[in-house]
């Protein structure tokens, strides 16, 4: 296990946006490039934004019931107070993104590239990040009922004051993934923890699961 002094934290810079132009949902579309826009209170429910690019944008108080964001790109973009029961963002690219104060039911974002991203003060029922690449990602003050990291490649990812109900790690490849700030109820595929950092209390709590996984009998 790596010590606290050697676990590298995510490298993140503050997101500073230029003067933005107010826009409405009717101006957005699939395969379009949207730059320097602010959407405040827009309803994107059912919108097809497949392959759209958002660059230096801000989405505030957006409602989004089952929008399609497959292959979309979010670059230097802030999303705040998003309400989305279901969000299909498969094969997306996020770079220099802030997502905060949001409530998302099911976030399907597998096979994605998530880099230099901060997710804070948000609640999720389910996040599917299967086979995604995560680099320099920070989760702060988040509650996630189910987090699927199966098959991910994750580097410099950290959790601060977060809670996860169940965590799946099958075939995960982790490096500098700091779980010390994560309260997790259940972990599947314990071998996927290789490359993660735990504190002593977490390691002790997981001792029976590790013993069972390795076929070790514990007797007092």
Secondary structure, 3 states (H helix, E strand, C coil): CCCCCCCCCCCCCCCCCCCCEECCHHHCCCCCEEECEEEECCECCCCECCCCEEECCEEECCECCCEECCCCEEEEEEEECCEEEEEECCCCEEEEEEEECCEEEEEECCCCEEEEEEEECCEEEEEECCCCEEEEEEEECCEEEEEECCCCEEEEEEEECEEEEEEECCCCEEEEEECCCEEEEEEECHHHHCCEECCHHHHHHHHHHHHHHHCCCCCC
